Each structure stands twice: as C-alpha cells, then as structure tokens.
Amino acid sequence: MTEFVKIEKGLGPEGRIAVVRFDRGDNINALSPEALRQLTNAARSFEDDSDTSVVVLSGGPKAFSAGFELKDAKAVRGEPWTSVRCAGT
C-alpha cells in the first residue's frame, strides 16, 4: 500500500508543532477511500498526544486536493459518503 500521509512531530521552538503532509504524488492529490483512511488515521494519532499543540495539514506541491478521485467513484457508488471512513468508526 502506498503511503499518502506523512507526519512530522516535534517541530517549532518548543517542539509542540506537527505537520501532516498529504501527497499522492500525482499533482492533483485527489481524495480516495484509501487517502481518507490514511488522513483519518493521522488525525487519530493525535488523540492522546499531549506534546503537540498545533497540527498543520499540508498538501502536495501543486494542489492541496482536487476533490474526490473519480476513478474510485464506482467503489462507493450507491453507498453513503460515511461508508468511506475507516472501519470501526
């Protein structure tokens, strides 16, 4: 599985800043079910993190996101949007 999300913690003068970088490497950063799972997991990784005060979400070099990946629309057609969330939510 390709990693679309990378987390850097301990940044800033007091080490309380984290950067979450979302980059699919395709210049448009379309959201897909897998990308949404990875972003959700990244957000959850901060639930018990008392060392981080600020989280900066950053996109790719050309775009943060161009919207939903249309190639994946067939995978979720007819299902509510919430079905794309991580299992167990």
Secondary structure, DSSP 8 states (H G I E B T S, - for coil): ----EEEEEEESTTS-EEEEEE--SSSS--B-HHHHHHHHHHHHTTTT-SS--EEEEE--SS-S--SB-GGGHHHHTTS-GGGGS-TT-
